[in-house]
């Protein structure tokens, strides 16, 4: 199977570029047609990022203290395997190249957050990002285009893979909704979108 789309989600210890990324989640999917998806996630070494100069902010740490135990344990439990950012990003890049169509659309909610925070990590890890800026898409824009389509809730909120899958399912629902509008149909089927 070849996927046309990638949904990316991060769990972080900050809200701006240069913050520590605790978890990277990805969901490979097709926005139109096949509903099958493939998810993956990586828990990153916090110590390696701190040594590279990335930071945590107090507000985000306090916010995490208010989240569910399950969400925190998905990245903080002692039994969780943590990998170097270079390993996670290298594996993510290999996954996209192996499983996706040429030039997949890479989504985030929103790119201003996820992509901008991940950019310094690509540089620090010395791994080439497997997509170009023009392949990036914003899930929040779809919320404006199709405000009546219900949000898909993740199985576990604030787990990067679970959030990525829920967001991918939402994108599929929006495109299915738009396909019901005859004047929009040519855009929905456009593979260059």
C-alpha positions as CSV (number, residue, x, y, z in Angstrom):
1,X,0.0,0.0,0.0
2,X,1.2,3.5,-0.8
3,X,-0.1,6.4,1.3
4,X,-0.7,9.9,-0.1
5,X,-0.7,11.7,3.3
6,X,1.2,11.9,6.6
7,X,-0.2,13.4,9.8
8,X,2.4,14.5,12.3
9,X,1.9,15.2,16.0
10,X,4.3,16.2,18.7
11,X,4.2,16.2,22.5
12,X,6.6,18.8,23.8
13,X,7.9,20.5,26.9
14,X,7.4,23.9,25.3
15,X,5.4,25.9,22.8
16,X,8.1,27.4,20.6
17,X,11.1,26.4,18.4
18,X,14.0,25.2,20.6
19,X,11.8,23.3,23.1
20,X,12.3,19.7,24.1
21,X,10.2,17.2,22.1
22,X,9.2,14.2,24.2
23,X,7.2,12.3,21.6
24,X,6.8,12.2,17.8
25,X,3.7,10.5,16.4
26,X,2.8,9.9,12.8
27,X,-0.1,8.5,10.9
28,X,0.2,7.5,7.3
29,X,-3.1,7.6,5.4
30,X,-5.0,8.4,2.2
31,X,-7.2,11.5,2.4
32,X,-9.6,10.0,-0.2
33,X,-10.5,6.4,-0.7
34,X,-9.0,3.7,1.5
35,X,-9.6,4.2,5.2
36,X,-6.6,2.1,6.3
37,X,-3.9,3.9,8.3
38,X,-0.5,3.1,9.7
39,X,0.7,4.7,12.9
40,X,4.1,5.0,14.7
41,X,5.6,6.9,17.6
42,X,8.9,7.6,19.1
43,X,9.7,8.7,22.7
44,X,12.8,10.9,22.5
45,X,15.7,11.1,24.9
46,X,15.1,14.3,27.0
47,X,18.8,14.3,28.2
48,X,20.2,14.3,24.6
49,X,18.0,17.3,23.7
50,X,18.9,19.1,26.8
51,X,22.6,18.5,26.1
52,X,22.0,20.0,22.6
53,X,20.6,23.2,24.1
54,X,16.9,22.6,23.8
55,X,14.8,23.8,26.7
56,X,11.6,23.1,28.7
57,X,9.3,25.8,29.8
58,X,7.6,26.0,33.2
59,X,4.1,26.7,31.9
60,X,4.1,23.6,29.7
61,X,5.4,21.4,32.5
62,X,2.5,22.7,34.7
63,X,0.1,22.0,31.9
64,X,1.3,18.4,31.7
65,X,0.7,18.0,35.5
66,X,-3.0,18.6,34.7
67,X,-3.2,15.9,32.0
68,X,-4.3,12.3,32.5
69,X,-1.9,9.8,34.0
70,X,-2.2,7.7,30.9
71,X,-1.1,10.6,28.7
72,X,1.9,11.3,30.9
73,X,2.9,7.7,31.2
74,X,2.9,7.3,27.4
75,X,6.2,9.2,27.4
76,X,7.3,9.4,31.1
77,X,7.0,5.8,32.5
78,X,10.2,4.2,33.5
79,X,9.5,1.3,31.1
80,X,9.2,3.6,28.1
81,X,12.1,3.2,25.6
82,X,13.6,6.6,24.6
83,X,15.7,7.0,21.5
84,X,18.0,9.7,20.3
85,X,16.4,12.3,18.1
86,X,18.6,11.2,15.2
87,X,17.2,7.6,15.4
88,X,13.6,8.8,15.6
89,X,13.9,11.2,12.7
90,X,15.9,8.8,10.6
91,X,13.3,6.1,11.2
92,X,10.5,8.6,10.4
93,X,12.2,9.6,7.2
94,X,12.7,6.0,6.1
95,X,9.1,5.2,6.9
96,X,7.8,8.0,4.8
97,X,10.1,7.2,1.9
98,X,9.2,3.5,2.0
99,X,5.4,3.8,2.6
100,X,4.3,7.0,0.9
101,X,3.7,8.1,-2.6
102,X,6.2,10.5,-4.2
103,X,5.8,13.9,-2.5
104,X,3.1,13.1,0.1
105,X,1.1,15.9,1.7
106,X,2.4,16.3,5.3
107,X,-0.3,17.6,7.7
108,X,-0.1,19.1,11.2
109,X,-2.6,20.8,13.6
110,X,-1.1,23.4,13.1
111,X,2.1,23.5,11.0
112,X,3.1,26.7,12.8
113,X,3.4,24.6,16.0
114,X,4.6,21.1,15.0
115,X,6.8,21.9,12.0
116,X,8.4,24.9,13.5
117,X,9.3,23.0,16.7
118,X,10.5,20.0,14.8
119,X,12.8,22.1,12.4
120,X,15.6,22.6,15.0
121,X,15.5,18.9,15.8
122,X,16.1,18.0,12.2
123,X,19.2,20.2,12.2
124,X,20.5,19.0,15.6
125,X,20.0,15.4,14.5
126,X,21.6,16.0,11.1
127,X,18.8,14.2,9.3
128,X,17.4,15.5,6.1
129,X,13.7,16.3,6.3
130,X,11.9,14.0,3.9
131,X,9.5,16.6,2.6
132,X,9.6,20.2,1.2
133,X,7.8,23.2,2.6
134,X,5.2,23.1,-0.2
135,X,4.1,19.6,0.9
136,X,3.0,20.9,4.3
137,X,-0.8,21.3,5.0
138,X,-2.7,22.8,7.9
139,X,-5.6,20.7,9.4
140,X,-7.0,23.8,11.1
141,X,-7.8,25.3,7.6
142,X,-10.0,22.3,7.0
143,X,-12.0,23.1,10.1
144,X,-12.9,26.5,8.5
145,X,-13.8,24.8,5.2
146,X,-16.0,22.1,6.7
147,X,-17.2,23.4,10.1
148,X,-20.0,20.9,10.4
149,X,-17.7,17.9,10.3
150,X,-17.3,16.5,13.8
151,X,-13.9,16.4,15.4
152,X,-12.5,12.8,15.8
153,X,-11.5,12.2,19.4
154,X,-8.2,10.3,20.0
155,X,-8.2,7.0,21.9
156,X,-5.7,8.6,24.3
157,X,-5.5,12.5,24.2
158,X,-2.0,13.8,24.3
159,X,-0.3,10.6,23.0
160,X,1.3,11.7,19.8
161,X,0.4,8.5,17.8
162,X,-3.2,8.6,19.0
163,X,-3.6,12.3,18.3
164,X,-2.1,11.9,14.8
165,X,-4.5,9.1,14.0
166,X,-7.5,11.0,15.2
167,X,-6.4,14.0,13.1
168,X,-5.9,11.9,10.0
169,X,-9.4,10.4,10.5
170,X,-10.8,13.9,10.7
171,X,-9.0,14.9,7.4
172,X,-10.6,11.8,5.8
173,X,-14.0,12.7,7.1
174,X,-13.7,16.3,5.8
175,X,-12.7,15.1,2.3
176,X,-15.5,12.6,2.3
177,X,-17.9,15.4,3.2
178,X,-16.5,17.7,0.5
179,X,-16.8,14.9,-2.1
180,X,-20.6,15.1,-1.6
181,X,-20.5,18.7,-3.0
182,X,-20.5,18.5,-6.8
183,X,-18.8,21.9,-7.2
184,X,-15.9,20.8,-4.9
185,X,-15.5,17.2,-6.3
186,X,-12.7,18.1,-8.8
187,X,-10.6,19.6,-6.0
188,X,-11.1,16.7,-3.7
189,X,-9.8,14.3,-6.3
190,X,-6.8,16.5,-7.2
191,X,-3.7,14.5,-6.3
192,X,-1.6,17.7,-6.3
193,X,-3.5,19.2,-3.4
